[in-house]
Amino acid sequence: MSGARTGKAIIIGGSLGGLFAAGCLRRIGWEVEVCEKTSDDLASRGAGLGTHDEIFAVLEHLGIEVDEDIGVPIRRRYVMERDGSCSLSLDVSQRQSSWAWFYNRLKDILPARHYHFNAQLARIAQDDRGVTAILADGRRLQGDLLVGADGIRSTVRAQFAPRAQPQFSGYVAWRGMIPEAAFPPALHAQLFDRYVFCLPEGEMMLAYPVPGAGGDTRPGHRGYNFVWYHPIGREDALAKLCTDARGHCHGTAIAPPLIRPEEIANMRAIGRAKFAAPVAEMLDLTAQPFFQAIFDLESPTMVFGRVALLGDAAFVARPHVGMGVTKAALDAYELANRLADRATLDEALGAYDESQSRFGQAIVQWARHIGVHLEAQLKPREQRTAEELHHQPEKVLRQVGARISEIPPLAGFTALPRSSGKVQTWVAGDAL
């Protein structure tokens, strides 16, 4: 293939992975065109977002300022028992940010003329001279490279690796965010400023403060986010949960307003039975809870000729690692580095595939390890290992959303950007 140092990239997917790819490729002199299939701006989507030091380093690399507005600082994690007592706490400094904060800043550095709404991919054609994205409306966009950053249900991956399908874990994550102003004073004092874990057998609840609407981090304007991992069984149970009041099954996901009221009532009842009163009260305050099915996905390769997968289009790790956006950012950073360093596109994409496939596989395996107790609820009790039978609370507190440097399968992985001392200070919250 032709030289890799400059060229034009067609990016399929205009969410965070696609925007990170656009920023990193423009940084090395490439032209980019970003195709987003939806018709509306995505800034209102998404909620809380866990962060890692490396994602801030990529932002710095792109010239995006990182300061205290990035999110809400958290310094300790707590295990709350059924009676409301705290059985364990650990110092773990981090910041909980918001999806919208990243989206707005990444989109701001991309000229609007290079971001295309209503651009649904139909198929891809490629040869030795280039690659063409053929859109559903007949438009054809040509380039030297096509980046598939279109998520877990990737149209790009489906064309080249149709057998690489998401595998359901057997559990879902109920989620919701409550405005700080909705908290009664007593509940606010008990819960709001804490990162709380509830770990009854067969359940894992995480609840923590996040930026509020528009990324607002001012006290009184923040939000409180929960993620409750709850085993439900296999695909037939998921299909039932994704069936609306009219009896229509929406596949493996359903729009929040279409979730049947009895499913939400059942969720709240389980919460009252298993969690401490403050956590159950928080669930009752959630105006529109929703859920996501938890999947694993591993692609056999990330490169198909002039086509490269990125982020969740290639590997999906369970949310326990909090690595979805960070992994996409690191894929984008590494792809640009390889293109800048290698003489040909073939060499660059080969190096990218080797590095980021290894990285993606390690993250997926680590996330499975953290979720082993939840997945094991589908097995007869007598067939479970000691690790599958019971949570190990201290391990859970340390492993969920751990720093990349603390994840054993990634020991020695050196293809990571490093953030400045200033960013490290903001992340830890020491400057506040």
Order of alpha helices (4+ residues) and beta strands (2+ residues): beta-alpha-beta-beta-alpha-beta-beta-alpha-beta-beta-beta-beta-beta-alpha-beta-beta-beta-beta-alpha-alpha-alpha-beta-beta-beta-beta-alpha-alpha-alpha-alpha-alpha-alpha
